[in-house]
C-alpha cells in the first residue's frame, strides 16, 4: 500500500472477508479460537469461580422503579431464570400493588432466536398501540412491529432495517422512524408510516446526504413538535415537524453551520436551546422564535463548566453540568431564577438526569453512582427539598465500608493536570505491592465516569487497585479537553495514560511488576499504542474490540462509519494526518517496536 511516497506492507490483509465466507479465513479463525481456548484451559476453574461470583451478586428477581407517563404507570420485571425483562403497565389511578398488564414478554420474543435485543418501544398518545423495535441479527438493524394493546394482536406491517429512533405524531396513527443505509448502516432517512397501511405507501420525509451525520427523531417536552436531529462529531442541526399534522414538512430551526452544535426543546410557548455558539462548553438560551439573533441567554457559556444536559418542568429548570472532571445537578426556579445545587459526598462519582416524561410536576428523578455506591435512583421534590431513594441496585454480599475510592490529579509531561479516579479494598490494599489495573479511553469527547461495577468487585476482593485515567480526548474537563486529544493532538491521549501509570506506581498504588491496562474500541487503540510505546511497563493489557489498524481503516471509505470518523482522527488522504496517524497506529508500529528490542 503506497500513499504520499510511503509504502506499507500488510501481510495479513488477506484476512479481510466482508462476506465472512472465505474458507481459508474461516479455517484460520477456527484455529485461532482453538489456540485461545487451549491457552486459557489452565484458568478454567478460575473462570468458573469468577462467573459464579458475578452471578451470585445479581438478584434472581428484580423490579424497576415504576414511572408515570400519559396516565399509565410502567415498569420492568426480571424473573428468576429469565434473561430478558417483562414489560408491564397499569393505569396511574390504581395503587401500585394492583394488577399489572403485560405489554411484552421479551423472553417469549427471544425464545426461538440465537440473538435478540430490544431497541425500545413507543406508545401512541391515545395509549392504544405499541411500536416495538427488535434486532435478531446483532447488527443494530432493527425491525419495528406494531401491536394493538387492546386486543393483543400484531399489525401485519414490518418496518425493517431501521434504527431504534422512532416517535408517534399526536394523531396516534402516524409514526416517524429512521431507516439505515443498506451498505453503510448509517441512520440517514426519516420516513412516515400510517398505522394499518402498507409499508410501500410510507413517505420519505428527510434524507441526509452527508455520511458524517447521524439522524434521529424525538418529541419535544411540549409534545407540539417532532424533532429531526442531525449530528456529526462537530456540527448539528434540528429540523422541526408539527406533531399535530400528519403531513408536516420539516423546517430548520437554526440552519446548519460548521462547528455549531445545538439541541432544541420546546415547552410553554418557548424554545430552549443548548448551543456552543458563544463558547465551547455550551450555554442555554430561550426564544419564542427560531431566529438566532432573538435567542436570550439563560446560562452563559463558561470556560471551566460544561453544560451537558437540561430538563424542563412547569416551575423548574434542571441542568446537568461537569466541572473538574465531576458531574453535578442544579435546579433553577423558572420564576425567581434562584439556583440550588444537589450535593454529593463521594470523592469520585457520577450523577445524571433520570427519565422525567411528565413536566407538570415538581418531582425530579436523577441517578447517582460511585465506585463504592451501586446505581441509585433518587426522587427529589424541588418545591420542598425532600429527597428519597426509590431504587438502588441490589448487590448481594456487598459492604461499601470495605472499599475506599479516591480522586486525584497527575501532572502530565507537558504540565497538564490529568484527573484519576480509583478504588480498592481497604483490607487487601498493600502499598507498592498491589496489582494495579488502569482503564483508559480518551476519544470522541466521551467521559469515563467513576461509576459502580459489581463484576469489578471480584478484582478488588483479590487485592487489585482499579483506576480510571481521565485522559485528554475524553470529555471529563470540557470541550477543550476533548480537542486537546484528537486530530493532531492525539499523542496527548497516549502520553497522559502512560504518565498516569508511572505516577500511580510512584505513589505506591501498584507493584511495578503487576501493572495491567484495559480499554475498549478506541480505548483498545490506546492499549495498543501504550504497549508499543512502553512494552516494558505492562505485565498484560486487555484490549477489548480494539481499533488498531487505524491508517488502513481510515483510508477505506467503503467501510461503514469511516467518513464520519474523519472528524475524530482526520483524513489520511491529507499527508500531515497520514504521517501523524501512522506514528500511533498500533498495527503499523508493532514491528518497529519489536525491532527496537
C-alpha positions in Angstrom: 0.0 0.0 0.0 1.7 3.2 -1.2 0.5 6.7 -0.4 2.4 10.0 0.0 5.5 8.3 -1.1 5.3 5.8 1.8 4.8 2.1 1.3 3.3 -0.2 3.9 3.2 -3.9 3.6 0.3 -5.7 5.3 1.0 -9.4 5.4 -2.4 -10.1 7.0 -4.7 -8.2 4.6 -5.9 -11.5 3.1 -7.8 -12.0 6.3 -10.3 -9.3 5.3 -13.5 -11.1 4.2 -16.5 -8.8 4.0 -18.8 -11.7 3.2 -17.5 -13.8 6.0 -17.4 -16.9 3.7 -13.8 -17.4 2.7 -12.9 -21.0 3.8 -9.3 -20.1 4.4 -10.2 -17.2 6.6 -12.8 -19.2 8.5 -10.4 -22.1 9.0 -7.7 -19.7 10.3 -10.2 -18.1 12.7 -11.3 -21.5 14.0 -7.6 -22.4 14.6 -7.1 -19.1 16.5 -10.1 -19.8 18.6 -8.9 -23.3 19.4 -5.5 -21.9 20.3 -7.1 -19.3 22.6 -9.2 -22.0 24.2 -6.1 -24.2 24.8 -4.1 -21.3 26.3 -7.0 -20.4 28.7 -7.7 -24.0 29.7 -5.4 -23.9 32.7 -7.6 -21.0 34.0 -10.9 -22.8 33.6 -11.5 -23.2 37.3 -10.8 -19.5 38.0 -13.1 -18.5 35.1 -15.9 -20.7 36.6 -15.4 -19.2 40.0 -15.4 -15.7 38.7 -18.6 -16.4 36.8 -20.3 -17.8 39.9 -19.3 -14.8 41.9 -20.7 -12.4 39.4 -24.0 -14.2 39.0 -24.3 -14.5 42.8 -24.3 -10.7 43.1 -27.2 -10.3 40.8 -30.7 -10.7 42.4 -32.7 -13.5 40.8 -35.8 -11.3 40.8 -35.8 -7.6 40.3 -38.4 -4.9 39.6 -37.6 -1.5 38.2 -38.8 1.7 39.7 -42.2 2.5 38.0 -42.6 5.8 36.2 -45.8 7.5 35.1 -46.4 8.7 31.6 -49.6 9.9 30.0 -51.9 8.3 32.5 -50.1 5.0 32.8 -47.5 3.6 35.2 -44.7 1.5 33.6 -42.2 -1.0 35.0 -39.9 -3.9 34.0 -39.8 -7.2 35.9 -36.9 -9.6 35.8 -37.9 -13.1 37.0 -35.6 -15.9 38.1 -34.3 -17.9 35.2 -35.2 -15.3 32.6 -32.6 -13.4 30.5 -34.9 -10.6 29.4 -37.4 -8.3 31.0 -41.2 -8.5 31.2 -42.6 -5.0 30.4 -45.8 -4.1 32.3 -48.1 -1.2 32.8 -51.2 -0.2 34.8 -53.5 2.8 35.0 -51.9 5.5 37.1 -55.1 5.9 39.1 -54.6 2.4 40.5 -52.5 1.5 43.5 -49.1 0.0 42.6 -50.0 -3.3 44.3 -52.9 -3.7 42.0 -52.7 -6.0 38.9 -50.4 -5.0 36.1 -51.0 -5.7 32.4 -48.2 -7.3 30.4 -47.2 -5.1 27.5 -44.5 -7.5 26.3 -42.6 -10.5 27.5 -39.2 -10.2 25.8 -38.3 -13.8 26.8 -41.1 -15.0 24.5 -40.0 -12.8 21.7 -36.4 -14.1 22.0 -37.3 -17.8 22.6 -36.6 -19.0 19.0 -33.6 -16.9 18.1 -29.9 -17.2 18.8 -29.7 -13.4 19.3 -32.3 -10.9 20.5 -32.2 -7.4 21.7 -35.0 -4.8 22.1 -34.3 -1.3 20.9 -37.2 0.3 22.8 -40.9 0.9 22.4 -43.2 3.9 21.9 -46.9 4.0 22.9 -49.3 6.1 20.9 -50.7 9.3 22.6 -54.1 7.5 22.9 -52.3 4.6 24.7 -53.8 2.1 22.3 -50.8 0.9 20.1 -47.2 0.0 20.8 -44.4 0.3 18.3 -41.6 -2.1 19.2 -38.0 -2.2 17.8 -36.3 -5.6 17.8 -32.9 -6.8 16.5 -32.5 -10.5 15.7 -29.2 -10.1 13.7 -26.9 -8.4 16.3 -26.0 -5.5 14.0 -28.4 -2.9 15.4 -30.5 -3.3 12.4 -33.9 -3.2 13.9 -37.4 -4.1 12.7 -40.3 -2.2 14.0 -43.5 -4.1 14.7 -46.8 -2.7 15.8 -49.2 -4.2 18.4 -52.8 -3.3 19.3 -52.7 -3.1 23.1 -56.5 -3.6 23.5 -56.6 -6.9 21.6 -53.0 -8.0 21.9 -52.9 -8.6 18.1 -49.9 -7.6 15.9 -50.4 -5.5 12.8 -49.2 -7.1 9.6 -46.7 -4.4 8.7 -42.9 -4.7 9.4 -40.6 -1.7 9.1 -37.2 -3.3 8.5 -33.6 -2.0 8.5 -34.4 0.8 10.8 -32.7 2.4 13.8 -34.0 2.4 17.4 -35.2 6.0 17.0 -38.9 6.5 16.3 -41.8 8.6 17.6 -45.6 8.9 17.2 -47.3 12.0 16.0 -50.2 13.3 18.0 -52.8 11.7 15.9 -51.8 8.2 17.2 -51.7 7.0 13.6 -48.5 8.5 12.1 -45.2 7.0 13.1 -41.9 8.7 12.3 -38.9 6.4 12.0 -35.3 6.3 10.8 -34.1 4.0 8.1 -30.5 2.9 7.8 -28.4 2.9 4.7 -28.2 -0.6 3.2 -24.4 -0.6 2.9 -23.0 1.8 5.5 -25.8 1.1 8.0 -25.8 4.8 8.9 -29.2 6.2 10.0 -29.9 8.6 7.2 -33.6 8.8 6.3 -36.7 9.8 8.2 -39.9 8.1 7.0 -43.6 8.5 7.8 -45.7 5.4 8.3 -49.5 5.3 8.8 -50.8 2.6 11.1 -52.6 -0.2 9.2 -51.3 0.9 5.8 -48.8 -1.0 3.6 -45.2 -0.1 4.2 -44.9 0.5 0.4 -47.0 3.6 1.0 -44.6 5.1 3.5 -43.4 8.6 2.7 -39.8 9.9 2.8 -39.7 13.0 5.0 -36.0 13.7 5.0 -32.8 12.2 3.7 -29.3 13.2 4.9 -26.7 13.3 2.1 -23.7 13.8 4.3 -22.3 10.5 5.6 -20.7 12.3 8.6 -24.2 13.0 10.1 -26.4 10.7 12.1 -30.1 11.1 12.1 -32.5 10.6 15.0 -36.0 11.7 16.0 -37.7 12.6 19.2 -40.6 14.7 20.5 -40.3 18.0 22.5 -41.4 18.3 26.1 -44.5 20.3 24.9 -45.3 17.4 22.5 -46.0 20.1 19.9 -43.1 19.2 17.7 -41.2 16.2 16.4 -37.5 17.0 16.1 -35.3 15.5 13.4 -31.8 15.8 15.0 -28.8 15.7 12.6 -25.4 15.4 14.2 -21.8 14.9 13.2 -18.9 14.9 15.6 -18.6 18.7 15.3 -21.8 20.1 13.9 -25.6 19.6 14.4 -28.9 20.8 13.1 -32.5 20.4 14.2 -35.5 20.2 11.9 -39.0 20.6 13.3 -42.2 18.9 12.3 -45.6 20.0 13.6 -46.7 17.0 15.6 -50.4 17.8 15.0 -50.1 17.5 11.3 -50.0 14.0 9.6 -48.3 15.5 6.5 -45.9 18.1 8.2 -42.9 19.3 6.3 -39.5 19.7 8.2 -38.4 23.2 8.9 -34.8 24.0 10.0 -34.7 25.6 13.5 -31.2 27.0 13.0 -29.7 26.3 9.6 -26.6 24.1 9.7 -23.3 25.9 10.2 -19.9 24.3 10.5 -18.9 23.7 14.1 -22.2 24.9 15.5 -23.7 22.2 17.8 -27.1 22.6 19.4 -30.1 20.8 20.6 -33.6 22.3 21.0 -36.6 21.6 23.2 -40.0 23.4 23.4 -42.2 24.0 26.4 -44.8 26.6 27.5 -44.7 28.5 24.2 -40.9 28.8 24.1 -37.9 27.1 22.6 -34.9 26.2 24.8 -31.6 25.7 23.1 -28.3 24.3 24.3 -25.7 25.7 22.0 -22.0 26.3 21.7 -22.4 29.4 19.6 -20.8 31.6 22.3 -18.4 29.1 23.9 -17.1 25.6 23.5 -18.7 24.4 26.7 -22.3 25.4 25.7 -24.8 27.9 27.0 -28.5 27.7 27.4 -30.9 30.0 25.6 -34.6 30.7 25.3 -36.5 32.2 22.4 -40.1 32.5 21.3 -38.9 32.3 17.6 -36.3 30.5 15.7 -34.1 33.4 14.6 -30.7 33.1 16.4 -30.4 36.8 17.0 -33.6 36.6 19.1 -32.1 33.9 21.5 -32.0 35.2 25.1 -29.2 33.8 27.3 -30.3 31.9 30.4 -27.0 30.3 31.2 -23.9 31.8 29.6 -21.2 29.5 28.2 -18.3 29.1 30.7 -14.7 28.1 30.3 -14.5 25.7 33.3 -18.0 24.3 33.3 -19.5 22.1 30.6 -23.3 22.3 30.3 -24.2 18.7 29.4 -28.0 18.5 29.5 -31.2 20.1 30.8 -34.8 19.1 31.6 -37.8 21.3 31.7 -40.6 21.3 34.3 -43.6 23.6 34.9 -41.8 25.7 37.6 -38.2 24.4 37.4 -35.3 24.1 35.0 -32.7 21.4 35.9 -29.3 21.4 34.3 -26.6 18.7 34.3 -23.1 20.2 34.4 -19.5 19.0 34.6 -16.6 20.7 36.3 -13.1 19.5 37.3 -14.0 16.0 36.0 -17.1 15.5 38.1 -20.8 15.9 37.2 -23.3 17.9 39.1 -27.0 18.9 39.0 -28.6 22.2 39.6 -32.3 23.1 39.9 -33.3 26.7 38.9 -36.6 28.2 39.7 -38.0 29.4 36.4 -39.9 32.3 38.1 -37.2 33.7 40.6 -34.1 32.3 38.8 -32.9 31.1 42.2 -30.4 28.2 41.8 -29.8 25.3 44.2 -27.2 22.6 43.7 -27.7 19.0 44.6 -24.9 17.8 47.0 -22.9 14.6 46.8 -20.4 13.1 49.2 -18.1 10.6 47.4 -14.7 11.9 46.2 -15.4 10.4 42.7 -18.9 9.8 41.4 -21.3 10.3 38.5 -24.9 11.7 38.6 -27.3 12.1 35.7 -30.8 13.2 34.9 -33.3 10.3 35.0 -36.3 9.7 32.8 -38.7 12.6 33.6 -41.5 12.4 30.9 -44.1 14.5 32.8 -43.2 18.2 33.1 -46.3 19.2 35.1 -44.7 18.1 38.4 -42.2 19.2 41.0 -40.7 15.7 41.3 -37.3 15.2 39.7 -35.7 11.8 39.2 -32.0 11.6 38.9 -29.4 8.8 39.2 -26.2 8.6 41.2 -23.4 6.1 41.3 -19.8 6.0 42.6 -17.1 3.4 42.7 -18.4 2.4 46.1 -22.1 3.1 45.7 -24.4 0.9 43.4 -26.6 2.7 40.9 -29.2 4.7 42.9 -32.3 6.4 41.6 -33.5 9.4 43.7 -36.7 11.4 43.6 -36.4 15.0 44.7 -39.4 17.2 45.4 -37.9 20.5 44.1 -40.6 22.6 45.9 -39.9 21.2 49.4 -36.4 19.8 49.0 -37.4 16.4 50.3 -35.5 13.6 48.7 -36.0 9.8 48.8 -34.3 6.7 47.3 -36.8 5.0 45.0 -34.4 2.3 43.7 -30.9 1.1 44.4 -29.3 -1.8 42.5 -29.0 -4.7 45.0 -25.6 -6.4 45.1 -25.6 -9.5 47.3 -22.7 -9.6 49.8 -21.5 -6.1 49.1 -20.5 -3.9 52.0 -19.5 -0.4 50.9 -17.4 0.1 54.1 -14.9 -2.5 52.8 -13.9 -0.2 49.9 -12.2 3.1 49.5 -12.3 5.4 46.5 -10.1 8.4 45.7 -9.9 11.2 43.2 -6.5 12.7 42.5 -4.6 14.6 39.9 -1.5 13.6 38.0 0.9 16.1 36.3 1.5 15.0 32.7 4.8 15.6 30.9 3.7 18.9 29.5 2.4 20.2 32.8 -1.3 19.5 32.3 -3.2 18.1 35.3 -4.9 14.8 34.5 -7.7 13.6 36.8 -7.7 10.0 38.1 -10.4 8.0 39.9 -9.5 4.8 41.7 -10.9 2.3 44.2 -9.5 -0.6 46.3 -10.4 -3.0 49.1 -9.3 -1.4 52.4 -8.2 -4.8 53.9 -6.4 -6.1 50.8 -4.5 -3.0 49.7 -0.8 -3.2 50.1 1.1 0.0 49.2 3.6 -0.7 46.4 2.7 -4.4 46.2 -0.9 -4.5 44.9 -1.7 -5.4 41.3 -2.9 -2.3 39.6 -5.3 -2.1 36.6 -5.6 1.2 34.8 -8.5 1.8 32.5 -8.4 4.4 29.7 -10.4 5.6 26.7 -9.9 9.2 25.7 -11.8 9.7 22.5 -14.9 11.3 21.0 -15.3 13.6 24.0 -16.8 10.7 25.9 -16.4 10.8 29.7 -15.4 7.6 31.6 -17.1 8.3 34.8 -16.3 6.8 38.2 -19.4 4.6 38.5 -20.1 1.3 40.2 -19.5 -2.2 38.8 -20.5 -5.4 40.6 -18.2 -7.5 38.5 -15.2 -5.3 39.4 -15.6 -6.5 43.0 -14.0 -9.8 42.0 -10.8 -7.9 41.2 -10.9 -5.7 44.3 -11.5 -8.6 46.6 -8.4 -10.2 45.2 -6.3 -7.2 46.1 -6.4 -5.2 42.8 -6.4 -1.4 42.7 -8.7 -0.3 39.8 -8.0 3.2 38.4 -9.6 5.2 35.6 -7.2 7.6 33.8 -9.4 10.5 32.5 -7.0 11.4 29.7 -7.3 14.1 27.1 -9.6 13.2 24.2 -12.4 12.5 26.6 -14.9 15.0 27.9 -14.2 15.0 31.6 -12.8 18.6 31.6 -15.0 20.0 28.9 -14.7 20.6 25.1 -11.1 21.8 25.1 -10.1 18.6 26.9 -11.6 16.7 24.1 -10.0 18.8 21.4 -6.6 18.5 23.1 -6.7 14.7 22.5 -7.9 14.4 18.9 -6.7 15.1 15.3 -3.0 16.2 15.5 -3.1 16.2 19.3 -3.9 12.5 19.6 -0.5 11.7 21.1 -1.6 13.6 24.3 -4.1 10.7 24.9 -1.3 8.1 25.0 1.2 10.2 26.9 -1.4 11.1 29.5 -2.2 7.5 30.1 1.4 6.5 30.4 2.2 9.4 32.7 -0.8 8.4 34.9 0.5 4.8 35.1 4.0 6.0 36.0 2.7 8.3 38.7 0.4 5.8 40.3 3.3 3.3 40.6 5.5 6.1 42.1 2.8 6.8 44.7 2.6 3.2 45.6 -0.8 2.3 44.3 0.6 -0.7 42.5 3.5 -3.1 42.1 5.6 -2.1 39.1 5.7 -5.8 38.1 2.0 -6.1 38.2 0.6 -3.2 36.1 -2.3 -4.0 33.8 -4.0 -1.9 31.2 -7.6 -2.1 29.9 -9.6 -0.3 27.3 -12.2 -1.0 24.6 -12.7 0.1 21.0 -10.9 3.5 20.8 -9.6 2.6 24.3 -8.3 -0.6 22.7 -6.3 1.5 20.4 -5.0 3.3 23.4 -3.9 0.0 24.8 -2.1 -0.9 21.5 -0.3 2.4 21.4 0.7 2.2 25.0 2.3 -1.2 24.8 4.1 -0.2 21.6 5.5 2.9 23.3 6.3 1.3 26.6 6.2 -2.5 26.3 8.3 -3.0 29.4 5.8 -1.1 31.6 2.9 -3.6 31.5 2.5 -7.1 32.8 -0.5 -7.5 30.5 -3.2 -5.5 28.8 -6.9 -6.2 27.9 -7.7 -4.6 24.5 -11.5 -5.1 24.1 -12.7 -4.9 20.4 -9.7 -2.7 19.7 -9.4 -0.2 16.9 -5.8 -0.9 15.9 -5.4 -0.7 12.1 -6.0 3.0 12.1 -4.4 4.1 8.8 -5.8 1.3 6.6 -9.3 1.6 8.1 -9.4 5.4 7.7 -8.3 5.1 4.0 -11.2 2.8 3.2 -14.3 4.8 2.7 -16.3 1.7 1.8 -16.2 0.6 5.4 -19.3 1.7 7.3 -18.7 4.8 9.5 -15.3 5.6 8.1 -16.2 9.0 6.6 -17.8 10.1 9.8 -14.6 9.3 11.7 -12.7 11.9 9.7 -13.9 14.4 12.3 -12.3 12.4 15.1 -8.9 11.3 13.6 -8.6 13.3 10.4 -8.4 12.1 6.8 -5.1 10.3 5.9 -5.5 11.4 2.3 -4.0 14.5 3.8 -0.3 13.7 4.2 0.0 15.5 7.5 -2.7 13.4 9.0 -1.4 10.3 7.4 2.1 10.6 8.9 0.7 11.6 12.3 -1.7 8.6 12.3 1.0 6.2 11.3 3.2 7.1 14.3 0.5 5.9 16.8 -1.5 3.4 14.7 -0.8 0.2 16.8 -0.9 -2.2 13.8 1.7 -0.1 11.9 4.0 0.2 14.9 4.3 -3.4 16.1 7.3 -4.4 14.1 9.1 -1.1 14.7 8.8 -1.6 18.5 9.8 -5.3 18.3 12.7 -4.5 16.1 13.9 -1.9 18.5 14.1 -4.7 21.1 
